[in-house]
Amino acid sequence: MRGKKELAIYLDSSASAIVKRYIEEPGSNVVRELHLKAYSREVFLSSSIWNVGEVLGAFDRAKVIGRMYEETYITVRRRFLLETRRMARLRSLRVVPLRMGILVEGWKLIEKYHIYEADAIQLASAKYVNASQFLTGDKQLHEVATEEKLNSMYLG
């Protein structure tokens, strides 16, 4: 975990705050601005390793349903993977591993709020890094995050 002075911004993959970086949607400008701040080391971004699969799945679904052409899919997939690796190497992105403690915390959140396991992992991961802000495009998850005392921003 980082020191107290650094601001950890957690990007969720539900209705994806991360996807908004690569596909123009409501909230894309906020995510784009946070990436610029991360590159200049004003903040650092954080996200679960689980999110890599979720984001790739979102891109794939968009392609399958015809919302994205094959060429666009290849481009955004490549940009996402390259940027994730680059930011992790620069330490402007912390990729949270899927640890047993995070899973156990997630299970408690599932039972408390009756939420999807992936959403619970997002919340537990944000708590793990002491995120100063939690960004999500999922209204229900935003409400649960707020209830869990996370400084949540809904990007819907």
C-alpha positions as CSV (number, residue, x, y, z in Angstrom):
1,M,0.0,0.0,0.0
2,R,1.0,3.6,-0.6
3,G,1.8,6.3,1.9
4,K,-0.7,8.7,3.3
5,K,0.0,11.6,1.0
6,E,-0.7,9.8,-2.3
7,L,-4.3,9.7,-3.5
8,A,-5.4,6.2,-4.5
9,I,-8.2,6.3,-7.1
10,Y,-9.9,2.9,-7.6
11,L,-11.4,2.2,-11.0
12,D,-14.1,-0.4,-11.1
13,S,-14.9,-2.6,-14.1
14,S,-18.6,-2.8,-13.5
15,A,-20.4,-0.8,-16.2
16,S,-16.8,0.0,-16.4
17,A,-15.0,3.0,-15.3
18,I,-12.0,1.5,-17.0
19,V,-13.8,0.9,-20.3
20,K,-14.7,4.6,-20.3
21,R,-10.9,5.3,-20.9
22,Y,-11.1,3.4,-24.3
23,I,-14.7,3.9,-25.5
24,E,-16.4,7.3,-25.4
25,E,-19.3,7.1,-22.9
26,P,-20.7,9.3,-20.2
27,G,-17.9,9.8,-17.7
28,S,-15.0,9.2,-20.2
29,N,-13.7,12.8,-19.6
30,V,-13.4,12.1,-15.8
31,V,-11.4,8.9,-16.4
32,R,-9.2,10.5,-19.1
33,E,-8.4,13.3,-16.7
34,L,-7.5,10.9,-13.9
35,H,-5.1,9.0,-16.2
36,L,-3.4,12.3,-17.0
37,K,-3.0,13.0,-13.3
38,A,-1.7,9.5,-12.7
39,Y,1.0,10.0,-15.4
40,S,2.0,13.2,-13.8
41,R,2.0,11.4,-10.4
42,E,-0.7,13.6,-8.8
43,V,-2.6,10.5,-8.0
44,F,-2.2,6.8,-8.5
45,L,-4.8,4.5,-10.0
46,S,-5.7,1.2,-8.6
47,S,-7.7,-1.7,-9.9
48,S,-8.1,-5.4,-9.2
49,I,-6.4,-8.0,-11.4
50,W,-9.9,-9.4,-11.8
51,N,-10.7,-6.3,-13.9
52,V,-8.4,-7.3,-16.7
53,G,-10.8,-10.2,-17.6
54,E,-13.9,-8.1,-17.0
55,V,-12.7,-5.3,-19.3
56,L,-11.7,-7.7,-22.0
57,G,-15.1,-9.3,-21.6
58,A,-16.8,-5.9,-22.0
59,F,-14.8,-5.3,-25.2
60,D,-15.7,-8.7,-26.5
61,R,-19.4,-8.3,-25.8
62,A,-19.4,-5.0,-27.6
63,K,-17.9,-6.6,-30.6
64,V,-20.2,-9.6,-30.6
65,I,-23.4,-7.5,-30.4
66,G,-22.2,-5.2,-33.1
67,R,-21.5,-2.1,-31.0
68,M,-17.8,-2.3,-32.0
69,Y,-16.1,-3.3,-35.3
70,E,-13.4,-5.9,-35.3
71,E,-10.7,-3.3,-36.0
72,T,-11.9,-1.1,-33.1
73,Y,-11.9,-4.2,-30.8
74,I,-8.3,-5.0,-31.7
75,T,-7.2,-1.4,-31.2
76,V,-8.9,-0.8,-27.8
77,R,-7.9,-4.3,-26.5
78,R,-4.3,-3.6,-27.5
79,R,-4.4,-0.1,-26.0
80,F,-5.9,-1.3,-22.7
81,L,-3.3,-4.1,-22.3
82,L,-0.3,-1.9,-23.2
83,E,-1.4,1.0,-21.0
84,T,-2.1,-1.4,-18.1
85,R,1.4,-2.8,-18.3
86,R,3.0,0.6,-18.8
87,M,1.2,2.2,-15.9
88,A,2.0,-0.7,-13.6
89,R,5.7,-0.4,-14.6
90,L,5.7,3.3,-13.9
91,R,3.9,2.6,-10.6
92,S,1.1,5.0,-11.6
93,L,-1.3,2.0,-11.5
94,R,-1.5,-0.5,-8.7
95,V,-3.0,-3.8,-9.8
96,V,-4.4,-5.4,-6.7
97,P,-3.9,-9.2,-6.6
98,L,-6.8,-11.5,-5.7
99,R,-5.8,-12.4,-2.2
100,M,-7.6,-14.6,0.3
101,G,-8.4,-11.7,2.6
102,I,-10.0,-9.8,-0.3
103,L,-12.1,-12.8,-1.2
104,V,-13.2,-13.3,2.4
105,E,-14.1,-9.6,2.7
106,G,-16.0,-9.9,-0.6
107,W,-18.0,-12.9,0.7
108,K,-19.1,-10.8,3.6
109,L,-20.2,-8.0,1.3
110,I,-22.1,-10.5,-0.9
111,E,-24.1,-11.7,2.1
112,K,-24.6,-8.2,3.5
113,Y,-25.8,-6.5,0.2
114,H,-26.7,-9.4,-2.0
115,I,-24.4,-8.2,-4.7
116,Y,-22.5,-10.0,-7.5
117,E,-19.2,-11.5,-6.5
118,A,-17.2,-9.4,-9.0
119,D,-18.7,-6.2,-7.4
120,A,-17.8,-7.4,-4.0
121,I,-14.2,-8.0,-5.1
122,Q,-14.1,-4.4,-6.4
123,L,-15.2,-3.0,-3.1
124,A,-12.9,-5.2,-1.0
125,S,-10.0,-4.3,-3.3
126,A,-10.7,-0.6,-3.0
127,K,-10.7,-1.0,0.8
128,Y,-7.5,-3.0,0.6
129,V,-5.6,0.0,-1.0
130,N,-7.4,2.6,1.2
131,A,-8.8,4.2,-1.9
132,S,-9.5,7.9,-1.5
133,Q,-12.1,7.6,-4.3
134,F,-14.0,4.8,-5.9
135,L,-15.2,5.3,-9.5
136,T,-18.0,3.1,-11.0
137,G,-20.5,3.2,-13.8
138,D,-22.9,0.9,-11.8
139,K,-25.5,2.8,-9.8
140,Q,-26.2,0.0,-7.4
141,L,-22.5,-0.6,-6.7
142,H,-22.1,3.2,-6.2
143,E,-24.8,3.0,-3.5
144,V,-23.2,0.1,-1.8
145,A,-19.8,1.7,-1.9
146,T,-21.2,4.8,-0.3
147,E,-22.9,2.7,2.4
148,E,-19.4,1.1,3.0
149,K,-18.0,4.6,3.6
150,L,-16.0,4.7,0.3
151,N,-15.9,8.1,-1.4
152,S,-17.8,6.8,-4.5
153,M,-18.3,8.7,-7.8
154,Y,-21.1,7.4,-10.1
155,L,-20.1,7.8,-13.8
156,G,-23.4,6.9,-15.3
